[in-house]
């Protein structure tokens, strides 16, 4: 919008830069110009006095050392002249300035004093502060005059405000006016302050009373106040109040009145705290996400390192393959759970009710912790019965339970320690004991170990926030054993990596599986034992498979892979070709469209997140090719929420596979073509 002819450009404050030395004068003027001030210069005291009378600058930046007149004398002359007395003076002095010099400067009328050399930001900030103060004083003076001339108008305005407006006579400490909104905020009649103006101090929260008494006494001297406090209403309700006050001066400059306002900021403060808590909760979630995803990455990295040896044995290759497969499945489930933000916000945990061989969960947990055990040179004894340990539950959650317990035991056991995992079956239940010879648990800590509402015990607070997989807390005693070391100790698990999912969540997961967890320790420094008790699934319901079913090759098909990720393209091609299929690849949507008619694929596996032309547009254009009328379009994507599946269905895809694609699901799709 263009400015109207009546609008005037904002006047820039005029600063008179008085400095006898040419170099410093140039530097100061450059700083002032860059801060968008209008600048006049004077090289001596006489010139400065003349320019002050002629141009009436908003502020004089006055050097204490001038060739003709001392800077203090120039300041006194400016302040003694009625025509220039209100001119703001910021005095600068070189070198170390003692208190006597400061007193002289302030007694001589200087509004502020800075010691050279000056930082540009400090200089500009001081000037702006003085200009604001002068602007405020001018506004207060105008307000004072308006109050005297329009008292009735002021009362009507004040009485219409929700904020409490008041006027005080500082000498007699008597309130001249308190707006009617006082009673609604304070819950008490304003008449109670007529006899004693400081009675309101007794209505504050106890922790604020002494501080506010001091600030009130200071306000009576200079008329200024800007503070916050909590008041306690008669019904016990606590309200948060922001109080501001300013002096109302007469023509002679004396403070005749103090005007103030009390604003109820309770809702604002609560919103600030809620926002802060939400930010903290987000940070905790991201920290926990990173920690949980690192756990399966460690054994996968070890397995890859093993495969990258020059001559890995056949046994090592099979072992590395199995480790990668198990941990990849574990990590996929973690990603599915951790990225479900709606479930995270609602604090819900959803368990799968599969028939699980508990020995598999224990072995996966040991694999997860193995790198940490090797780093700390721990010896781990794994004692499992020969017979299966059938459990009805969630393999990923069971793995989390034991991996977390092992992590804690390893972290809080000195290097070269002894750890053990023992499983046994008795009376229809399986008992898994995780033992260590580490720091142990005090008697007090054992009582509060699984209590999410317990206060700090043994140096930390319990993990009351970890009510679901999405929440994480770094506080120390969410772990199995608390170290008797400060948080800076490099062996402190909470300080280095966070507390993982926390013992309270471990207990919750165990409970959801129909079991219970207990902790025992002879005392601090004597190790600890955590026992997880779970119900065994009846044998008649237990039909364990010999292993993960391998994809059985069916009839060969022509498959087109479309993905801009070269590694993903190559890996999937090798897998499908091993199963006997003919595979044609395309690195982008346009290449797929150009080759589709001649290739005539039975199935198109199409990545959605490609540049230039995404999977949705590519699918639409492939559907327009007559030769692909009977082809199956399969969306291959990292997005697996219900809305994502709906979008692919609406876009004409026949199937939606979430990366990493499950080979069995893909094999079933290809088998359907032969049905």
Secondary structure, 3 states (H helix, E strand, C coil): CCCCCCCCCCCCCEEEEECCCHHHHHHHHHHHHHCCCEEEEECCHHHHHHHHHHHCCCEEEEECCCCCCCHHHHHHHHHHCCCCCCCEEEEEEECCCCHHHHHHHHHCCCCEEEEECCCHHHHHHHHHHHHHHHHHHHHHHHHHHHHHHCHHHHHHHHHHCCCEEEEEECCCCEEEEECCHHHHHHCCCCCHHHHCCCHHHHHECHHHHHHHHHHHHHHHHHCCEEEEEEEECCCCCEEEEEEEEEEEECCCCCEEEEEEEEEECHHHHHHHHHHHHHHHHHHHHHHHHHHHHHHHHHHHHHHHHHHCCCCCCHHHHHHHHHHHHHHHHHHHHHHHHHCCHHHHHHCCCCCCCEEEEHHHHHHHHHHHHHHHHHHCCCEEEEECCCCCCEEEECHHHHHHHHHHHHHHHHHCCCCCCEEEEEEEEECCEEEEEEEECCCCCCHHHHHHCCCCCCCCCCCCCCCCCCCCCCCCCCCHHHCCCCCCCCCCCCCCHHHHCCCCCCHHHHHHHHHHCCCEEEEECCCCCCCEEEEEEEECCCHHHCCCCCCCCCCCCCCCCEEEEECCCHHHHHHHHHHHHHCCCEEEEECCHHHHHHHHHHHCCCEEEEECCCCCCCHHHHHHHHHCCHHHCCCEEEEEECCCCHHHHHHHHHCCCCEEEECCCCHHHHHHHHHHHHC
